[in-house]
Amino acid sequence: MARILDHFSVLLLDMNSTFMFDEDNFGINENFHATYRALGGTILNEEQVRLSIRSCYNTMLGIYRSPENLDNFPSVAETLRRQNHVPDTELLLLEQVFAEHERGAVPPAYAGLLRRLGRTHKLGVVSNLWSRKEPWLAEFERAGISEVFTCKIFSSDGRSIKPSAILFRNAIEFFPADASILFAGDNLERDIMPAKSLGLSTAWLTSSEGNSPYADYQLANLLAIENEPAGP
């Protein structure tokens, strides 16, 4: 029986909770000051760092949840600058602290999967990031997956965030007009629905037992896609 992957030449992927995990560590028990100190910070005290990072996160989360801001999403740097009156060197350190807590990691099983998929398919990543992309590119290097992607579309390169169609269109432009493209992601509203609205086939990565008309396929996780049959 043919696999799902056998019907497609291009696989576009969301990142967080798709092949990168343990991201977005902004809980009340996070030690942001320890991260600040590890990055070489010495001027700001624990409370200053905690308030700066938590305030930035809460502000951006509110904007992230507002549909009217899909194509006008601020950067971490500008949000921190609006809320803090500290030297530019300290703002840069706070931005790096934020990124360290936003970034997750690519487990070995997923890195291996992506390398195998990259030998048979064109791959692209389409992901929402609040911070600059460089720490994520470093994680790709560490995991050995930097070269598997034909395109890496990160929202922090501009001002649009998924479900804005802009990010999806930017990725699609990397491939021939007649390419058969499957988009896989874990978020129905930010991944699957907008991808489907642009005519892409979709694979929803979820443990939900409910079905969605926007999802052509429904899988427990990305690892399942390698051998999942296409069905009748």
N, CA and C atoms as a LAMMPS dump frame, in Angstrom:
ITEM: TIMESTEP
0
ITEM: NUMBER OF ATOMS
696
ITEM: BOX BOUNDS ff ff ff
-5.0000000000000000e+02 5.0000000000000000e+02
-5.0000000000000000e+02 5.0000000000000000e+02
-5.0000000000000000e+02 5.0000000000000000e+02
ITEM: ATOMS id mol type element x y z
1 1 1 N 0.847 -1.198 0
2 1 2 C 0 0 0
3 1 3 C 0.88 1.245 0
4 2 1 N 0.477 2.239 -0.783
5 2 2 C 1.245 3.478 -0.873
6 2 3 C 1.196 4.24 0.446
7 3 1 N 2.3 4.882 0.763
8 3 2 C 2.357 5.718 1.95
9 3 3 C 1.845 7.122 1.627
10 4 1 N 1.516 7.866 2.679
11 4 2 C 1.15 9.269 2.492
12 4 3 C 2.251 9.995 1.731
13 5 1 N 3.499 9.794 2.139
14 5 2 C 4.615 10.515 1.545
15 5 3 C 4.791 10.225 0.068
16 6 1 N 4.323 9.079 -0.382
17 6 2 C 4.501 8.716 -1.787
18 6 3 C 3.701 9.607 -2.723
19 7 1 N 2.755 10.346 -2.195
20 7 2 C 1.907 11.209 -3.021
21 7 3 C 2.435 12.631 -3.121
22 8 1 N 3.573 12.926 -2.468
23 8 2 C 4.052 14.299 -2.406
24 8 3 C 5.545 14.372 -2.692
25 9 1 N 5.95 15.497 -3.302
26 9 2 C 7.366 15.745 -3.56
27 9 3 C 7.95 16.749 -2.581
28 10 1 N 7.075 17.524 -1.908
29 10 2 C 7.508 18.561 -0.977
30 10 3 C 6.778 18.383 0.348
31 11 1 N 7.521 18.474 1.434
32 11 2 C 6.94 18.421 2.769
33 11 3 C 7.307 19.7 3.5
34 12 1 N 6.297 20.546 3.777
35 12 2 C 6.483 21.748 4.574
36 12 3 C 6.095 21.448 6.014
37 13 1 N 6.907 21.938 6.946
38 13 2 C 6.724 21.584 8.352
39 13 3 C 6.641 22.809 9.244
40 14 1 N 5.704 22.761 10.173
41 14 2 C 5.779 23.614 11.346
42 14 3 C 6.983 23.127 12.161
43 15 1 N 7.388 23.896 13.155
44 15 2 C 8.563 23.508 13.934
45 15 3 C 8.215 23.125 15.367
46 16 1 N 7.749 24.069 16.189
47 16 2 C 7.496 23.794 17.596
48 16 3 C 6.402 22.755 17.777
49 17 1 N 6.7 21.753 18.576
50 17 2 C 5.797 20.631 18.846
51 17 3 C 5.532 19.798 17.597
52 18 1 N 6.345 20.021 16.553
53 18 2 C 6.304 19.198 15.355
54 18 3 C 7.597 18.398 15.239
55 19 1 N 8.752 19.093 15.254
56 19 2 C 10.028 18.38 15.355
57 19 3 C 10.966 19.01 16.377
58 20 1 N 10.53 20.102 16.999
59 20 2 C 11.273 20.716 18.102
60 20 3 C 10.37 20.754 19.332
61 21 1 N 10.957 20.437 20.491
62 21 2 C 10.137 20.294 21.696
63 21 3 C 10.795 20.991 22.893
64 22 1 N 10.01 21.078 23.982
65 22 2 C 10.47 21.701 25.237
66 22 3 C 10.812 23.172 25.034
67 23 1 N 9.989 23.847 24.239
68 23 2 C 10.19 25.259 23.971
69 23 3 C 9.305 26.117 24.878
70 24 1 N 9.45 27.443 24.757
71 24 2 C 8.591 28.419 25.442
72 24 3 C 8.568 28.221 26.956
73 25 1 N 9.733 28.318 27.553
74 25 2 C 9.859 28.158 29.005
75 25 3 C 9.811 29.523 29.689
76 26 1 N 8.592 30.002 29.916
77 26 2 C 8.384 31.324 30.497
78 26 3 C 7.517 31.273 31.755
79 27 1 N 7.491 30.137 32.4
80 27 2 C 6.687 29.983 33.609
81 27 3 C 7.223 30.785 34.775
82 28 1 N 6.411 30.878 35.81
83 28 2 C 6.76 31.721 36.956
84 28 3 C 7.967 31.184 37.719
85 29 1 N 8.307 29.922 37.525
86 29 2 C 9.443 29.344 38.248
87 29 3 C 10.742 29.35 37.44
88 30 1 N 10.706 29.926 36.247
89 30 2 C 11.916 29.973 35.425
90 30 3 C 12.929 30.95 36.023
91 31 1 N 14.194 30.564 36.019
92 31 2 C 15.255 31.41 36.569
93 31 3 C 15.899 32.199 35.43
94 32 1 N 15.262 33.294 35.05
95 32 2 C 15.772 34.111 33.952
96 32 3 C 17.107 34.758 34.316
97 33 1 N 17.281 35.067 35.584
98 33 2 C 18.523 35.724 35.998
99 33 3 C 19.707 34.786 35.853
100 34 1 N 19.501 33.509 36.096
101 34 2 C 20.588 32.544 35.911
102 34 3 C 21.01 32.505 34.445
103 35 1 N 20.043 32.58 33.549
104 35 2 C 20.356 32.62 32.122
105 35 3 C 21.11 33.893 31.781
106 36 1 N 20.653 35.008 32.326
107 36 2 C 21.308 36.301 32.122
108 36 3 C 22.757 36.246 32.581
109 37 1 N 22.998 35.679 33.747
110 37 2 C 24.365 35.587 34.284
111 37 3 C 25.215 34.656 33.41
112 38 1 N 24.616 33.563 32.944
113 38 2 C 25.352 32.624 32.101
114 38 3 C 25.769 33.261 30.782
115 39 1 N 25.001 34.246 30.334
116 39 2 C 25.322 34.956 29.098
117 39 3 C 26.29 36.117 29.323
118 40 1 N 26.723 36.305 30.567
119 40 2 C 27.699 37.337 30.888
120 40 3 C 27.137 38.58 31.525
121 41 1 N 25.838 38.6 31.843
122 41 2 C 25.223 39.771 32.453
123 41 3 C 25.619 39.94 33.902
124 42 1 N 25.875 41.184 34.295
125 42 2 C 26.285 41.471 35.679
126 42 3 C 25.578 42.684 36.269
127 43 1 N 24.928 43.49 35.456
128 43 2 C 24.404 44.783 35.92
129 43 3 C 23.003 44.668 36.525
130 44 1 N 22.112 43.95 35.888
131 44 2 C 20.724 43.881 36.331
132 44 3 C 20.56 42.836 37.428
133 45 1 N 19.695 43.144 38.396
134 45 2 C 19.456 42.183 39.466
135 45 3 C 18.365 41.189 39.06
136 46 1 N 18.125 40.239 39.926
137 46 2 C 17.19 39.153 39.611
138 46 3 C 15.794 39.671 39.312
139 47 1 N 15.312 40.617 40.103
140 47 2 C 13.96 41.133 39.913
141 47 3 C 13.858 41.937 38.622
142 48 1 N 14.859 42.691 38.275
143 48 2 C 14.843 43.464 37.04
144 48 3 C 14.762 42.54 35.818
145 49 1 N 15.537 41.484 35.85
146 49 2 C 15.53 40.548 34.724
147 49 3 C 14.193 39.818 34.65
148 50 1 N 13.717 39.366 35.797
149 50 2 C 12.441 38.64 35.81
150 50 3 C 11.309 39.507 35.286
151 51 1 N 11.216 40.734 35.766
152 51 2 C 10.143 41.623 35.32
153 51 3 C 10.265 41.956 33.844
154 52 1 N 11.472 42.14 33.368
155 52 2 C 11.688 42.47 31.96
156 52 3 C 11.22 41.338 31.047
157 53 1 N 11.63 40.126 31.369
158 53 2 C 11.287 38.988 30.511
159 53 3 C 9.808 38.652 30.616
160 54 1 N 9.282 38.634 31.834
161 54 2 C 7.868 38.3 32.004
162 54 3 C 6.967 39.349 31.361
163 55 1 N 7.318 40.617 31.498
164 55 2 C 6.521 41.685 30.902
165 55 3 C 6.554 41.597 29.382
166 56 1 N 7.726 41.354 28.839
167 56 2 C 7.857 41.215 27.385
168 56 3 C 7.022 40.036 26.891
169 57 1 N 7.128 38.908 27.587
170 57 2 C 6.377 37.718 27.179
171 57 3 C 4.869 37.964 27.239
172 58 1 N 4.389 38.523 28.33
173 58 2 C 2.948 38.75 28.479
174 58 3 C 2.425 39.744 27.453
175 59 1 N 3.21 40.774 27.16
176 59 2 C 2.805 41.753 26.154
177 59 3 C 2.708 41.113 24.782
178 60 1 N 3.721 40.342 24.42
179 60 2 C 3.728 39.721 23.101
180 60 3 C 2.679 38.626 22.988
181 61 1 N 2.403 37.926 24.087
182 61 2 C 1.364 36.903 24.065
183 61 3 C 0.001 37.528 23.786
184 62 1 N -0.279 38.674 24.403
185 62 2 C -1.533 39.354 24.141
186 62 3 C -1.663 39.772 22.685
187 63 1 N -0.572 40.28 22.114
188 63 2 C -0.577 40.678 20.701
189 63 3 C -0.715 39.455 19.809
190 64 1 N -0.051 38.384 20.172
191 64 2 C -0.087 37.133 19.399
192 64 3 C -1.501 36.585 19.281
193 65 1 N -2.278 36.78 20.302
194 65 2 C -3.643 36.25 20.329
195 65 3 C -4.656 37.159 19.64
196 66 1 N -4.218 38.322 19.167
197 66 2 C -5.122 39.289 18.535
198 66 3 C -5.063 39.139 17.019
199 67 1 N -6.154 38.73 16.388
200 67 2 C -6.141 38.507 14.933
201 67 3 C -5.725 39.729 14.128
202 68 1 N -5.994 40.92 14.643
203 68 2 C -5.673 42.131 13.883
204 68 3 C -4.172 42.382 13.786
205 69 1 N -3.37 41.624 14.524
206 69 2 C -1.927 41.831 14.508
207 69 3 C -1.163 40.782 13.708
208 70 1 N -1.857 39.995 12.901
209 70 2 C -1.201 38.916 12.176
210 70 3 C -0.084 39.408 11.263
211 71 1 N -0.237 40.594 10.709
212 71 2 C 0.781 41.125 9.808
213 71 3 C 1.441 42.384 10.363
214 72 1 N 1.377 42.518 11.685
215 72 2 C 2.053 43.634 12.348
216 72 3 C 2.522 43.2 13.73
217 73 1 N 3.27 42.098 13.748
218 73 2 C 3.719 41.529 15.014
219 73 3 C 5.088 42.101 15.377
220 74 1 N 5.259 42.599 16.598
221 74 2 C 6.528 43.248 16.966
222 74 3 C 7.632 42.244 17.25
223 75 1 N 8.847 42.721 17.226
224 75 2 C 9.985 41.891 17.589
225 75 3 C 10.196 41.918 19.102
226 76 1 N 10.94 40.94 19.6
227 76 2 C 11.31 40.936 21.013
228 76 3 C 12.126 42.178 21.343
229 77 1 N 13.035 42.539 20.448
230 77 2 C 13.907 43.688 20.706
231 77 3 C 13.105 44.967 20.886
232 78 1 N 12.147 45.226 20.011
233 78 2 C 11.389 46.473 20.138
234 78 3 C 10.452 46.45 21.338
235 79 1 N 9.937 45.277 21.681
236 79 2 C 9.078 45.179 22.857
237 79 3 C 9.884 45.437 24.125
238 80 1 N 11.063 44.854 24.229
239 80 2 C 11.931 45.104 25.379
240 80 3 C 12.325 46.573 25.462
241 81 1 N 12.623 47.168 24.327
242 81 2 C 13.062 48.569 24.313
243 81 3 C 11.966 49.499 24.826
244 82 1 N 10.719 49.21 24.478
245 82 2 C 9.605 50.041 24.919
246 82 3 C 9.392 49.95 26.431
247 83 1 N 9.791 48.828 27.022
248 83 2 C 9.469 48.58 28.421
249 83 3 C 10.646 48.769 29.367
250 84 1 N 11.831 49.033 28.822
251 84 2 C 13.014 49.114 29.667
252 84 3 C 13.838 50.345 29.333
253 85 1 N 14.413 50.934 30.369
254 85 2 C 15.317 52.062 30.194
255 85 3 C 16.687 51.643 30.724
256 86 1 N 17.327 50.818 29.925
257 86 2 C 18.643 50.295 30.28
258 86 3 C 19.557 50.456 29.073
259 87 1 N 20.873 50.378 29.255
260 87 2 C 21.8 50.514 28.126
261 87 3 C 21.534 49.472 27.038
262 88 1 N 21.912 49.795 25.804
263 88 2 C 21.701 48.892 24.676
264 88 3 C 22.363 47.532 24.895
265 89 1 N 23.5 47.527 25.588
266 89 2 C 24.169 46.251 25.85
267 89 3 C 23.305 45.348 26.724
268 90 1 N 22.569 45.947 27.66
269 90 2 C 21.694 45.155 28.529
270 90 3 C 20.449 44.704 27.773
271 91 1 N 19.947 45.553 26.879
272 91 2 C 18.804 45.149 26.054
273 91 3 C 19.165 43.951 25.189
274 92 1 N 20.365 43.955 24.649
275 92 2 C 20.81 42.82 23.841
276 92 3 C 20.895 41.555 24.678
277 93 1 N 21.393 41.664 25.904
278 93 2 C 21.448 40.496 26.78
279 93 3 C 20.053 39.99 27.127
280 94 1 N 19.119 40.901 27.403
281 94 2 C 17.748 40.49 27.703
282 94 3 C 17.11 39.807 26.511
283 95 1 N 17.399 40.303 25.324
284 95 2 C 16.884 39.661 24.114
285 95 3 C 17.422 38.24 23.987
286 96 1 N 18.683 38.058 24.337
287 96 2 C 19.279 36.728 24.276
288 96 3 C 18.696 35.805 25.345
289 97 1 N 18.417 36.361 26.517
290 97 2 C 17.765 35.576 27.567
291 97 3 C 16.405 35.085 27.09
292 98 1 N 15.645 35.996 26.495
293 98 2 C 14.318 35.637 25.995
294 98 3 C 14.427 34.487 24.986
295 99 1 N 15.369 34.605 24.053
296 99 2 C 15.525 33.576 23.028
297 99 3 C 15.894 32.228 23.627
298 100 1 N 16.762 32.24 24.649
299 100 2 C 17.163 30.982 25.278
300 100 3 C 15.975 30.265 25.899
301 101 1 N 15.02 31.029 26.402
302 101 2 C 13.848 30.409 27.022
303 101 3 C 12.763 30.095 26.004
304 102 1 N 12.798 30.756 24.872
305 102 2 C 11.831 30.452 23.809
306 102 3 C 12.239 29.204 23.028
307 103 1 N 13.512 29.035 22.823
308 103 2 C 14.01 27.956 21.966
309 103 3 C 13.854 26.588 22.631
310 104 1 N 13.501 25.601 21.808
311 104 2 C 13.451 24.221 22.256
312 104 3 C 14.639 23.45 21.709
313 105 1 N 14.464 22.144 21.549
314 105 2 C 15.529 21.285 21.041
315 105 3 C 14.933 20.238 20.111
316 106 1 N 15.753 19.779 19.176
317 106 2 C 15.348 18.74 18.233
318 106 3 C 15.846 17.395 18.749
319 107 1 N 14.948 16.494 19.15
320 107 2 C 15.389 15.189 19.661
321 107 3 C 16.07 14.373 18.559
322 108 1 N 16.969 13.48 18.931
323 108 2 C 17.684 12.674 17.928
324 108 3 C 16.773 11.907 16.985
325 109 1 N 15.666 11.357 17.49
326 109 2 C 14.772 10.587 16.623
327 109 3 C 14.177 11.461 15.518
328 110 1 N 13.868 12.708 15.85
329 110 2 C 13.3 13.616 14.859
330 110 3 C 14.366 14.127 13.902
331 111 1 N 15.562 14.347 14.402
332 111 2 C 16.658 14.757 13.526
333 111 3 C 16.956 13.663 12.505
334 112 1 N 16.967 12.417 12.957
335 112 2 C 17.192 11.303 12.049
336 112 3 C 16.094 11.193 11.008
337 113 1 N 14.85 11.393 11.443
338 113 2 C 13.724 11.352 10.515
339 113 3 C 13.876 12.422 9.436
340 114 1 N 14.209 13.644 9.843
341 114 2 C 14.339 14.74 8.879
342 114 3 C 15.464 14.471 7.887
343 115 1 N 16.548 13.888 8.344
344 115 2 C 17.64 13.569 7.413
345 115 3 C 17.2 12.513 6.404
346 116 1 N 16.427 11.54 6.853
347 116 2 C 15.941 10.521 5.916
348 116 3 C 14.94 11.128 4.931
349 117 1 N 14.025 11.945 5.436
350 117 2 C 13.04 12.571 4.559
351 117 3 C 13.713 13.488 3.541
352 118 1 N 14.8 14.14 3.964
353 118 2 C 15.502 15.039 3.066
354 118 3 C 16.165 14.336 1.899
355 119 1 N 16.325 13.012 1.988
356 119 2 C 16.905 12.26 0.88
357 119 3 C 15.866 11.882 -0.164
358 120 1 N 14.594 11.98 0.174
359 120 2 C 13.53 11.578 -0.751
360 120 3 C 12.579 12.71 -1.117
361 121 1 N 12.577 13.787 -0.331
362 121 2 C 11.651 14.889 -0.538
363 121 3 C 12.361 16.221 -0.36
364 122 1 N 11.796 17.258 -0.984
365 122 2 C 12.199 18.616 -0.671
366 122 3 C 11.494 19.008 0.626
367 123 1 N 12.249 19.602 1.567
368 123 2 C 11.681 19.964 2.86
369 123 3 C 11.753 21.475 3.069
370 124 1 N 10.782 21.991 3.798
371 124 2 C 10.799 23.39 4.202
372 124 3 C 10.202 23.527 5.579
373 125 1 N 10.625 24.555 6.306
374 125 2 C 10.065 24.83 7.622
375 125 3 C 9.378 26.186 7.575
376 126 1 N 8.188 26.255 8.167
377 126 2 C 7.404 27.494 8.245
378 126 3 C 6.983 27.637 9.701
379 127 1 N 7.628 28.56 10.426
380 127 2 C 7.445 28.577 11.876
381 127 3 C 7.287 29.989 12.416
382 128 1 N 6.468 30.103 13.44
383 128 2 C 6.374 31.346 14.2
384 128 3 C 7.503 31.403 15.217
385 129 1 N 8.289 32.462 15.147
386 129 2 C 9.307 32.763 16.15
387 129 3 C 9.075 34.174 16.649
388 130 1 N 9.299 34.397 17.933
389 130 2 C 9.249 35.753 18.462
390 130 3 C 10.637 36.376 18.473
391 131 1 N 11.651 35.557 18.676
392 131 2 C 13.03 36.04 18.726
393 131 3 C 13.69 35.928 17.364
394 132 1 N 14.879 36.533 17.256
395 132 2 C 15.663 36.378 16.038
396 132 3 C 15.988 34.901 15.812
397 133 1 N 16.173 34.532 14.563
398 133 2 C 16.282 33.118 14.187
399 133 3 C 17.624 32.473 14.512
400 134 1 N 18.673 33.256 14.786
401 134 2 C 20.016 32.694 14.895
402 134 3 C 20.153 31.565 15.925
403 135 1 N 19.547 31.652 17.116
404 135 2 C 19.66 30.524 18.05
405 135 3 C 19.036 29.237 17.513
406 136 1 N 17.994 29.366 16.71
407 136 2 C 17.356 28.187 16.124
408 136 3 C 18.227 27.594 15.019
409 137 1 N 18.864 28.464 14.242
410 137 2 C 19.789 27.966 13.23
411 137 3 C 20.953 27.225 13.889
412 138 1 N 21.377 27.71 15.048
413 138 2 C 22.437 27.017 15.793
414 138 3 C 21.959 25.653 16.275
415 139 1 N 20.703 25.564 16.694
416 139 2 C 20.144 24.276 17.11
417 139 3 C 20.037 23.327 15.917
418 140 1 N 19.676 23.843 14.747
419 140 2 C 19.653 23.015 13.538
420 140 3 C 21.043 22.452 13.256
421 141 1 N 22.065 23.297 13.413
422 141 2 C 23.441 22.839 13.207
423 141 3 C 23.788 21.749 14.206
424 142 1 N 23.451 21.956 15.469
425 142 2 C 23.763 20.972 16.498
426 142 3 C 23.104 19.634 16.196
427 143 1 N 21.859 19.695 15.716
428 143 2 C 21.097 18.475 15.444
429 143 3 C 21.445 17.855 14.092
430 144 1 N 22.235 18.556 13.289
431 144 2 C 22.626 18.017 11.989
432 144 3 C 21.534 18.059 10.949
433 145 1 N 20.669 19.092 11.006
434 145 2 C 19.561 19.166 10.046
435 145 3 C 19.573 20.455 9.234
436 146 1 N 20.609 21.246 9.338
437 146 2 C 20.631 22.529 8.635
438 146 3 C 20.474 22.373 7.134
439 147 1 N 21.098 21.353 6.583
440 147 2 C 21.132 21.215 5.13
441 147 3 C 19.933 20.487 4.552
442 148 1 N 19.024 20 5.384
443 148 2 C 17.905 19.224 4.837
444 148 3 C 16.788 20.113 4.303
445 149 1 N 16.785 21.401 4.668
446 149 2 C 15.684 22.275 4.302
447 149 3 C 16.003 23.114 3.066
448 150 1 N 15.116 23.068 2.102
449 150 2 C 15.219 23.952 0.938
450 150 3 C 14.911 25.379 1.331
451 151 1 N 13.981 25.567 2.262
452 151 2 C 13.652 26.906 2.74
453 151 3 C 13.396 26.868 4.238
454 152 1 N 13.749 27.967 4.895
455 152 2 C 13.488 28.144 6.326
456 152 3 C 12.765 29.479 6.47
457 153 1 N 11.467 29.427 6.673
458 153 2 C 10.642 30.624 6.784
459 153 3 C 10.298 30.843 8.251
460 154 1 N 10.866 31.905 8.826
461 154 2 C 10.616 32.235 10.219
462 154 3 C 9.892 33.579 10.294
463 155 1 N 8.872 33.645 11.14
464 155 2 C 8.067 34.862 11.219
465 155 3 C 8.882 36.057 11.691
466 156 1 N 9.918 35.829 12.499
467 156 2 C 10.687 36.956 13.033
468 156 3 C 11.57 37.622 11.985
469 157 1 N 11.617 37.066 10.773
470 157 2 C 12.301 37.741 9.678
471 157 3 C 11.48 38.905 9.137
472 158 1 N 10.207 38.956 9.501
473 158 2 C 9.333 40.036 9.071
474 158 3 C 8.367 40.389 10.187
475 159 1 N 7.148 40.786 9.815
476 159 2 C 6.165 41.189 10.824
477 159 3 C 4.893 40.354 10.752
478 160 1 N 4.897 39.294 9.958
479 160 2 C 3.719 38.432 9.844
480 160 3 C 3.919 37.157 10.652
481 161 1 N 2.835 36.674 11.228
482 161 2 C 2.848 35.416 11.963
483 161 3 C 1.708 34.536 11.461
484 162 1 N 1.941 33.224 11.497
485 162 2 C 0.837 32.316 11.168
486 162 3 C -0.317 32.556 12.144
487 163 1 N -1.549 32.523 11.65
488 163 2 C -2.01 31.969 10.384
489 163 3 C -2.006 32.91 9.19
490 164 1 N -1.281 34.003 9.206
491 164 2 C -1.174 34.849 8.023
492 164 3 C -0.712 34.013 6.83
493 165 1 N -1.333 34.238 5.696
494 165 2 C -0.978 33.487 4.485
495 165 3 C 0.399 33.858 3.958
496 166 1 N 0.924 34.998 4.381
497 166 2 C 2.192 35.481 3.839
498 166 3 C 3.318 34.478 4.035
499 167 1 N 3.429 33.892 5.215
500 167 2 C 4.511 32.947 5.49
501 167 3 C 4.403 31.702 4.623
502 168 1 N 3.191 31.205 4.457
503 168 2 C 2.987 30.018 3.623
504 168 3 C 3.331 30.313 2.172
505 169 1 N 2.904 31.465 1.689
506 169 2 C 3.206 31.834 0.301
507 169 3 C 4.7 32.004 0.089
508 170 1 N 5.385 32.569 1.076
509 170 2 C 6.837 32.719 0.968
510 170 3 C 7.52 31.368 0.806
511 171 1 N 7.014 30.349 1.497
512 171 2 C 7.592 29.008 1.384
513 171 3 C 7.256 28.367 0.045
514 172 1 N 6.015 28.494 -0.38
515 172 2 C 5.57 27.865 -1.622
516 172 3 C 6.387 28.36 -2.808
517 173 1 N 6.81 29.616 -2.764
518 173 2 C 7.553 30.211 -3.878
519 173 3 C 8.907 29.543 -4.112
520 174 1 N 9.401 28.782 -3.161
521 174 2 C 10.673 28.095 -3.324
522 174 3 C 10.56 26.865 -4.216
523 175 1 N 9.349 26.443 -4.525
524 175 2 C 9.158 25.177 -5.223
525 175 3 C 8.423 25.389 -6.547
526 176 1 N 8.565 24.463 -7.492
527 176 2 C 7.873 24.594 -8.772
528 176 3 C 6.361 24.696 -8.589
529 177 1 N 5.71 25.385 -9.522
530 177 2 C 4.268 25.616 -9.42
531 177 3 C 3.484 24.314 -9.402
532 178 1 N 4.016 23.283 -10.028
533 178 2 C 3.293 22.007 -10.095
534 178 3 C 3.724 21.028 -9.004
535 179 1 N 4.494 21.489 -8.022
536 179 2 C 4.945 20.603 -6.941
537 179 3 C 3.766 20.129 -6.108
538 180 1 N 3.8 18.874 -5.714
539 180 2 C 2.772 18.326 -4.819
540 180 3 C 3.262 18.525 -3.387
541 181 1 N 2.554 19.381 -2.629
542 181 2 C 3.024 19.823 -1.322
543 181 3 C 2.103 19.345 -0.204
544 182 1 N 2.707 18.796 0.832
545 182 2 C 1.99 18.435 2.052
546 182 3 C 2.515 19.305 3.184
547 183 1 N 1.609 19.959 3.917
548 183 2 C 2.007 20.722 5.094
549 183 3 C 1.63 19.934 6.344
550 184 1 N 2.593 19.795 7.265
551 184 2 C 2.354 19.062 8.516
552 184 3 C 2.618 19.97 9.699
553 185 1 N 1.674 20.013 10.631
554 185 2 C 1.834 20.82 11.827
555 185 3 C 0.879 20.384 12.906
556 186 1 N 1.101 20.892 14.126
557 186 2 C 0.304 20.44 15.264
558 186 3 C -0.857 21.363 15.602
559 187 1 N -0.856 22.591 15.058
560 187 2 C -1.867 23.568 15.446
561 187 3 C -2.911 23.717 14.349
562 188 1 N -4.143 23.409 14.682
563 188 2 C -5.209 23.429 13.684
564 188 3 C -5.417 24.837 13.125
565 189 1 N -5.499 25.842 14.019
566 189 2 C -5.823 27.202 13.592
567 189 3 C -4.651 27.897 12.915
568 190 1 N -3.44 27.668 13.385
569 190 2 C -2.283 28.403 12.847
570 190 3 C -1.532 27.641 11.759
571 191 1 N -1.723 26.34 11.674
572 191 2 C -1.022 25.531 10.677
573 191 3 C -1.965 24.965 9.618
574 192 1 N -2.891 24.157 10.078
575 192 2 C -3.675 23.343 9.155
576 192 3 C -4.703 24.167 8.376
577 193 1 N -5.458 25.003 9.057
578 193 2 C -6.497 25.776 8.375
579 193 3 C -5.928 26.738 7.338
580 194 1 N -4.913 27.532 7.659
581 194 2 C -4.381 28.43 6.625
582 194 3 C -3.71 27.693 5.474
583 195 1 N -3.018 26.587 5.771
584 195 2 C -2.393 25.817 4.69
585 195 3 C -3.455 25.271 3.746
586 196 1 N -4.533 24.751 4.312
587 196 2 C -5.608 24.209 3.496
588 196 3 C -6.276 25.293 2.661
589 197 1 N -6.407 26.5 3.231
590 197 2 C -7.055 27.591 2.505
591 197 3 C -6.258 28.001 1.274
592 198 1 N -4.955 27.68 1.251
593 198 2 C -4.111 27.986 0.1
594 198 3 C -4.004 26.822 -0.866
595 199 1 N -4.768 25.779 -0.616
596 199 2 C -4.811 24.649 -1.532
597 199 3 C -3.803 23.563 -1.251
598 200 1 N -3.117 23.633 -0.11
599 200 2 C -2.148 22.597 0.238
600 200 3 C -2.846 21.403 0.878
601 201 1 N -2.291 20.234 0.679
602 201 2 C -2.72 19.075 1.453
603 201 3 C -2.143 19.218 2.858
604 202 1 N -2.826 18.636 3.841
605 202 2 C -2.444 18.879 5.225
606 202 3 C -2.419 17.599 6.055
607 203 1 N -1.462 17.562 6.986
608 203 2 C -1.382 16.471 7.964
609 203 3 C -1.372 17.102 9.351
610 204 1 N -2.417 16.852 10.101
611 204 2 C -2.563 17.413 11.447
612 204 3 C -1.954 16.452 12.449
613 205 1 N -0.952 16.921 13.188
614 205 2 C -0.263 16.099 14.182
615 205 3 C -0.931 16.338 15.521
616 206 1 N -1.713 15.38 15.964
617 206 2 C -2.521 15.594 17.157
618 206 3 C -2.918 14.27 17.783
619 207 1 N -3.143 14.313 19.088
620 207 2 C -3.678 13.147 19.795
621 207 3 C -5.19 13.223 19.901
622 208 1 N -5.766 14.281 19.357
623 208 2 C -7.215 14.458 19.405
624 208 3 C -7.925 13.357 18.636
625 209 1 N -9.041 12.914 19.191
626 209 2 C -9.828 11.894 18.507
627 209 3 C -10.821 12.506 17.525
628 210 1 N -11.019 13.824 17.616
629 210 2 C -11.93 14.488 16.705
630 210 3 C -11.291 14.716 15.346
631 211 1 N -12.099 14.811 14.314
632 211 2 C -11.619 15.041 12.965
633 211 3 C -11.865 16.487 12.564
634 212 1 N -11.133 16.948 11.581
635 212 2 C -11.318 18.291 11.052
636 212 3 C -11.406 18.222 9.538
637 213 1 N -12.324 18.968 8.931
638 213 2 C -12.411 18.983 7.467
639 213 3 C -11.194 19.634 6.818
640 214 1 N -10.376 20.328 7.616
641 214 2 C -9.186 20.984 7.075
642 214 3 C -7.987 20.043 6.998
643 215 1 N -8.074 18.896 7.659
644 215 2 C -6.949 17.959 7.716
645 215 3 C -7.197 16.778 6.78
646 216 1 N -6.304 16.606 5.81
647 216 2 C -6.406 15.449 4.917
648 216 3 C -5.953 14.176 5.621
649 217 1 N -5.011 14.352 6.535
650 217 2 C -4.494 13.227 7.306
651 217 3 C -4.373 13.66 8.765
652 218 1 N -4.47 12.701 9.651
653 218 2 C -4.347 12.977 11.074
654 218 3 C -3.421 11.935 11.683
655 219 1 N -2.286 12.407 12.252
656 219 2 C -1.263 11.52 12.767
657 219 3 C -0.944 11.87 14.21
658 220 1 N -0.492 10.899 14.961
659 220 2 C -0.155 11.139 16.369
660 220 3 C 1.038 12.063 16.501
661 221 1 N 2.003 11.965 15.596
662 221 2 C 3.194 12.808 15.617
663 221 3 C 3.898 12.7 14.273
664 222 1 N 4.937 13.491 14.092
665 222 2 C 5.63 13.507 12.798
666 222 3 C 6.343 12.19 12.521
667 223 1 N 6.787 11.497 13.56
668 223 2 C 7.472 10.229 13.35
669 223 3 C 6.604 9.228 12.612
670 224 1 N 5.293 9.338 12.789
671 224 2 C 4.363 8.387 12.17
672 224 3 C 4.268 8.57 10.662
673 225 1 N 4.694 9.72 10.153
674 225 2 C 4.474 10.01 8.741
675 225 3 C 5.337 9.155 7.82
676 226 1 N 6.445 8.637 8.353
677 226 2 C 7.388 7.927 7.512
678 226 3 C 6.796 6.657 6.895
679 227 1 N 5.952 5.98 7.648
680 227 2 C 5.412 4.702 7.166
681 227 3 C 3.879 4.668 7.121
682 228 1 N 3.259 5.816 7.37
683 228 2 C 1.794 5.84 7.423
684 228 3 C 1.201 5.611 6.038
685 229 1 N 0.311 4.599 5.893
686 229 2 C -0.324 4.371 4.579
687 229 3 C -1.281 5.499 4.244
688 230 1 N -1.455 5.738 2.979
689 230 2 C -2.327 6.821 2.513
690 230 3 C -3.792 6.494 2.733
691 231 1 N -4.102 5.236 2.926
692 231 2 C -5.497 4.839 3.125
693 231 3 C -6.157 4.497 1.81
694 232 1 N -7.444 4.144 1.897
695 232 2 C -8.144 3.719 0.682
696 232 3 C -8.303 4.877 -0.3
